[in-house]
């Protein structure tokens, strides 16, 4: 259902056309993930659901994938108006 967005997310990861919020970086560190885990999570993942932000009406997507060691990882991401992938948060499911 969301394959088109997942393909765009993966293309952005491969092109290094993404940014992480401060919150995502803090959560990544807290859960002992690396940026490589986050990248791998998107490259191996699938979109579980689309969420709508109630204030901005933007769509964001919950993705579950695997880290470089094979552990599960989830993240929330969206495409920005500038075309970059924005990783909003990262966590261990």
C-alpha positions as CSV (number, residue, x, y, z in Angstrom):
1,X,0.0,0.0,0.0
2,X,2.8,2.4,0.9
3,X,5.5,0.9,-1.4
4,X,5.9,4.2,-3.3
5,X,6.8,6.1,-0.2
6,X,9.1,3.3,1.0
7,X,10.9,3.4,-2.3
8,X,11.3,7.2,-2.0
9,X,12.6,6.8,1.6
10,X,15.2,4.2,0.5
11,X,16.3,6.4,-2.4
12,X,16.8,9.3,0.0
13,X,18.9,7.1,2.3
14,X,21.0,5.9,-0.5
15,X,21.5,9.5,-1.7
16,X,22.2,10.7,1.8
17,X,19.3,13.2,1.3
18,X,18.0,13.0,4.9
19,X,18.1,14.8,8.2
20,X,17.5,13.7,11.7
21,X,15.7,15.7,14.3
22,X,17.5,16.4,17.6
23,X,14.8,14.2,19.2
24,X,15.7,11.3,16.8
25,X,19.4,11.7,17.6
26,X,18.8,11.6,21.3
27,X,16.5,8.6,21.1
28,X,19.0,6.8,18.8
29,X,21.8,7.3,21.3
30,X,19.6,6.4,24.3
31,X,18.7,3.0,22.6
32,X,22.4,2.4,21.5
33,X,21.6,2.6,17.8
34,X,24.0,4.1,15.3
35,X,23.2,6.0,12.1
36,X,24.0,2.8,10.2
37,X,21.2,1.1,12.2
38,X,18.8,3.8,11.2
39,X,19.8,3.6,7.5
40,X,19.6,-0.2,7.6
41,X,16.2,0.0,9.3
42,X,14.8,1.9,6.4
43,X,16.5,-0.1,3.7
44,X,15.2,-3.4,5.2
45,X,12.0,-2.1,6.6
46,X,8.4,-1.9,5.8
47,X,5.8,0.8,6.5
48,X,3.5,-0.2,9.3
49,X,1.1,2.7,9.1
50,X,0.6,6.3,8.0
51,X,-0.2,8.9,10.6
52,X,-1.6,12.4,10.0
53,X,-0.3,15.3,12.1
54,X,-3.3,17.1,13.5
55,X,-1.8,20.5,13.4
56,X,0.1,20.5,10.1
57,X,-1.9,17.9,8.3
58,X,1.4,16.3,7.1
59,X,1.7,12.6,6.7
60,X,4.4,10.7,8.6
61,X,5.1,7.0,8.4
62,X,6.0,4.4,11.0
63,X,8.7,2.1,9.6
64,X,9.9,-1.2,11.2
65,X,13.2,-2.8,10.0
66,X,16.4,-4.4,11.2
67,X,19.6,-3.0,12.4
68,X,23.0,-4.0,11.1
69,X,23.1,-6.7,13.8
70,X,19.6,-7.9,12.9
71,X,17.8,-6.4,15.9
72,X,14.4,-4.7,15.3
73,X,14.2,-0.9,15.0
74,X,11.3,1.4,14.4
75,X,11.3,5.0,13.3
76,X,8.9,7.7,12.3
77,X,9.7,9.6,9.1
78,X,8.3,12.0,6.6
79,X,9.2,13.8,3.4
80,X,9.8,17.5,3.9
81,X,8.6,20.2,1.5
82,X,12.3,20.5,0.3
83,X,12.3,16.8,-0.7
84,X,14.5,15.5,2.1
85,X,13.6,12.6,4.3
86,X,13.1,13.7,7.9
87,X,13.7,11.1,10.6
88,X,11.5,12.3,13.4
89,X,12.2,9.6,16.0
90,X,13.9,6.2,16.4
91,X,13.2,3.5,19.0
92,X,13.5,-0.1,19.9
93,X,10.0,-1.8,19.5
